[in-house]
Amino acid sequence: MTCTDNPTTLVVYPMDAGQYQNLQVAVEEGIAVVQISRPEVLNALNARLLDELESAFQAFGQDQSVRVVIVTGAGEKAFVAGADIKELSRLEGLAGRVYSVRGQKVFNTIESCTKPVIAAVNGYCLGGGCELALACHMRIASEKARFGQPEVKLGLIPGYGGTQRLPRLVGTGRAIEILLTGDVVEAKEAERIGLVNRVVPAGELLDYCRQLAKKIMANGPLATGLALQSVYSGAGLPLEPALEIEAGLFGLACGTDQMTEGTKAFLEKRKPEFK
């Protein structure tokens, strides 16, 4: 599955009719907008939706016209309100582990994407939805957004990375409070504790995310990908080996045409033209 080579043309995924049942994906001017579309169940995650997310992000990785990805939810009420409870209720033992590993694999695919991924959180962002947002590289929230990991209220724990990514983002103590109480965190509090990057008016959410995407796209595309790789490869490592990773990737950047163009443009006092 590929997009047109012309980044100014609107392209609607999928190319084969009927491939996606739960996603609406459009690429315009280098920005892919992924809308999770199950509004009748507040965009709850199910097995089919996970498959479609994985397929879409694999396509983005191969599509050179895509520079930044924005993920959002259909409707005004929810980004993703959680996992499909009907599916969860049927899980036992080993099947539960398989279910968790599957979701983790999909969210790892999103986190390891070399294109920056922005979550545009437009409403309830709970359970698996919060874990999806955590897997994105940045989170911009509507003032109406609400976050939480309420799995303990169902006798469960997060299974798609929430117990691991949330402490890395907001700190262990605050994460444990969220995980053990299952309480909902409002948008401004989420911004205060570092769970989201910004809170914006609901009507401006997607416009803000597109402007952020364009700001990123003005920079070297290889450099933005290498910066993401350096951050996530070094996360959790002691400082010395993490710095070794950074030095190796810095050296890789130094050998590129984009570095040549960027430094030349700076010295010539003009905007770089990255290819």
N, C-alpha and C positions, 0 to 999 in steps of 0.2 A: 504494500500500500504506500503510495507516494503522493506528494502534492505537486502542483505545477511548479515549474522553475521560476515563474514570475511572482515575486513576493507581494506585488501590489494587487493581485487578483484575489477575490474572495473564493475560497475553496471550502467546500463542505465535506467533511469526512462522514461516513466512509465512502470510498470510491465505488464499492460494490453495494448496491441497494440492499437494505435489510440487515447489514452486518451488526449494527449497533441498535439495541432496543432501548437502552437506558442512558445513552449519552448523545448530546448534540455537540459536534465539534466543528469549529470554523477557523480557518487561517486567513488572516488579512494583514498585509504589510508586515509580515514576519512574526506576528503575534497569533498564537493558537489559543483560542478560548474553548475550554472544555466545560460544558454545562451538564451536571449530573441531573438527570430528568426522570425522577419517579415521584412527582409531587403529591400523588395520592397517598403515599406512605412517608411523606417528608424526606424523600430522597434516600431512604434507608438502603444500606449496602446489602446486596445479596451476592451469591456465587456468580451469577451472570454478569453483574455489574463489575465485579473484580476482574473477570476475564476481559471485559471491554476496556477497563482502565489500563490493564497490562498491554493489550493490543495497541491502544492509542499511544502510550508512551514509548513503546518499541518503534512505532512508526515515526514519532517525533525525532527519535535518535538518529534515524536514517534520512530525515527530510531536511535538506540544507536550507530550505526556505523558512523553516521555523527557527526563530531566535530566542523567543521567550514563550512560556506557557502560563496561562491563567486558568485556575480551576475554581468553579463556582457551582452553586446549586440553583435549580429551577424554582421559580416562585419567590414569594417574599418571606416565607416563614422559616425556611431551613436551608442551610448549606448541606449538611447530612446529619440527620437526627440520631443516627446510630446504625447498628446492624439490624438485619431482618430478624425479629424475635421468633418468628415461626421457624426459621432455619435453626436458630440457636436452641430452641426447645427440644429439637430432635437429636441433639448431640450427646454422645456418651463416650467417656474415656478416650480411647485411641482416636476416635473420630474427631473429638474436640481438639486434640493435638494437631491432627492433619489440617483441620479448619484454621487453626491459628497460624501454622507454618505457611499455608497458602496465602493468607492475608499479609503476613510479614513479607513474603517474597514480592508481592505486588507493590507494597509500599516501599520496599527497598529499591525497586525499579524506579519509582518516582524520585526518591531521595538521591539516587546515583545518576539521575539524568544530567547530562552535561549542559543542557539548556536550563537557565534559571526558571524555577517554578514558583509562581505566586498564588497563594490561596486567597481568593476574594470571598470572605466569610460573610454571608448575607443574612444569617439567622441562626437557628439552633445548630450547634456544632458539638455533638455529644457522642460519647462512646467511640465507635469506629470512625465517625466523622471527625472527631477531635484528633484521632490518631492519623487520619488522612491529612489534616491540616498540619500536624506536627512533621509529617514526612515531606511537606513542601518546604522550599528554601526560605520563603518569607510569607508572613500572614498579615493581610490588611483586613480589618474588621469594620463592618457597618456598625453604627451606634446601636443597632438592634440585635447584634450578635450575642449569643450566649454559649459558653464553653463548659465542658464537664466530662468526667469519666465516671458515670454512674453505675458501672458494672457490678459493684459490690451490692447494690440494691437488688440485683438479680441472682445473688449468690455466686457471682463470677468475678474475674479480674480482667483487665484489658488484655487482649490477645494479639493485637496488631502492632505492638511496639510502644504502647502508651506508658508502661511501667519503666521503660528505658529512655525514651526520647523526652518525656516530660521533665524528669529530674535534670537532665542535661540542659534544658532550656530555662527552667525557673528555679532550680536548686532543689536539693533533696527534701528539705523540710516542708517547703510549700507544696511540692509535688505529692508528698505523702498525705498531707492534709486533703488535697483535692481527691486523691485516689481512695482514701479511707472513709471520707464523709459522703462522697458522691455528689457534693454540693455543686450548684451551677455558679459559674464565674461570669459576671457581667463584663461587657466590652471594655469599659474604662479600667476596671480592676485587672483585666487580662493584659491591657497595655502597661499598667503600672508594674506588674510582676515580670514583664518581658515575654509573655505568652504570645502577644501580637506586636507587630512593628508600629502600626498606626491604627487609629480609629477615625473614621470619616463619616459624614452624613450618608444615610442609606441611598439617597438618590445620586450620589457622586461616586459610589464604590467602584464600579467598573471603569469609569472615566479616570479615576485616580490610578487604578492598577495599570491601565493602558499607558498613562503618562509615565509611570514608574518603569514600565517595560521599555518605552522609547528612550528613556534616559540610560538604561542599561545597554540598549542596542546601539547607542552612539559610541560605545567603547569596543575594543577589540574582541571579537567573538571567541577566539581561542583563549585569550586572557581570562575572560569571565568563566569559561569552562575550567581552566586550570586553577583559578582561584577557588571554585567550588570543590574541585578534586582535592586541593591542598587542605581545605578546612575539614572535609569529612574524612579524609585519609588519616589526618593527624589527630582527630578527636579521640580522646581517651588514652592516647599514648603519652608516655613521659616526654618532656620538652625536647630532649636531645634527638631522639629518633624522629619526632615530628618536624623539627627544624631541618633534618636531613631530607625529609620528603619535600619540604618547601624549597630547599636549595636545588634539588633535582628538577622540580617543575619550573623554577625560575630559570634555570639553565636551558630547559626545553623552550621556554618562551623567548629567550634571547636568540635562538636560532631560527626565528620565524620571520617571514616577510611582514607580518603585522607589527612586530616590534620595530623593524626597520622603518616602516611607514609612520608609525606613531611617533618615534623620536625625531624623524626627519620633519614631520609636520609641526611638531613643537618648536624646533629650531627655526623653521621658516615662518612661524607665527600664522599658521593656517589650520583649518580643521582636517584631521586625518580622514583618508578615504580607505577604510578597511574593506578587503575583499573576503 
